[in-house]
Amino acid sequence: MITHKDLIVWQKSMQLVTLIYNHTKLFPKEEMFGLSSQMCRVAVSVPSNIAEGYGRMSNKNLHNFPKRMKK
């Protein structure tokens, strides 16, 4: 059975999460709860939204997620 993890877009978004987490480790400590935290949360939301959309298994619903992420 194919899952969301088989989608190239999900795999690329997970690479982005890793990249952002590694880069934010280099930020100054005073940014730990500011910009760094926000960037990590945003990065994680991308693959999460893709997985959620894939789980709905409906073309109509899948097309709504990219529109929501743009807002």
C-alpha positions in Angstrom: 0.0 0.0 0.0 1.3 3.5 -0.9 1.5 6.0 2.0 2.2 9.7 2.2 5.8 8.8 2.9 6.1 7.5 -0.7 5.3 11.0 -2.1 8.4 12.8 -3.3 7.0 16.1 -2.1 6.7 14.7 1.4 10.2 13.3 1.3 11.6 16.7 0.1 9.7 18.5 2.8 11.2 16.2 5.4 14.7 17.1 4.1 13.7 20.7 4.5 12.7 20.1 8.1 16.1 18.6 8.8 17.9 21.4 7.0 16.0 24.1 9.0 16.6 22.3 12.3 20.3 22.1 11.6 20.5 25.7 10.6 18.6 27.0 13.5 21.0 25.3 15.9 23.5 27.8 14.7 21.3 30.8 15.6 22.2 32.9 18.7 20.7 31.5 22.0 18.5 34.6 22.4 16.6 33.5 19.2 15.8 30.0 20.6 12.3 30.9 21.6 11.8 33.5 18.8 12.7 33.1 15.2 14.3 29.7 15.6 11.2 28.2 17.2 8.9 29.7 14.6 11.0 28.5 11.7 11.0 24.9 13.1 7.2 24.9 13.7 6.6 26.2 10.1 8.9 23.6 8.6 7.2 20.8 10.4 3.7 22.0 9.3 4.6 21.4 5.6 5.0 17.6 5.8 2.2 17.4 8.4 -0.3 19.1 6.0 0.8 16.9 3.1 0.3 13.7 5.3 -3.1 15.0 6.5 -4.2 15.8 2.9 -3.0 12.4 1.6 -4.9 10.7 4.4 -8.2 12.2 3.2 -7.7 10.4 -0.1 -9.9 12.8 -2.0 -8.7 14.9 -5.0 -11.1 17.7 -3.9 -9.6 17.8 -0.4 -6.0 17.4 -1.6 -6.3 20.5 -3.8 -7.4 22.5 -0.8 -4.3 22.1 1.3 -1.9 24.0 -0.9 -4.4 26.8 -1.0 -4.5 26.9 2.8 -0.7 26.9 3.1 -0.5 30.0 0.9 -2.7 32.0 3.2 
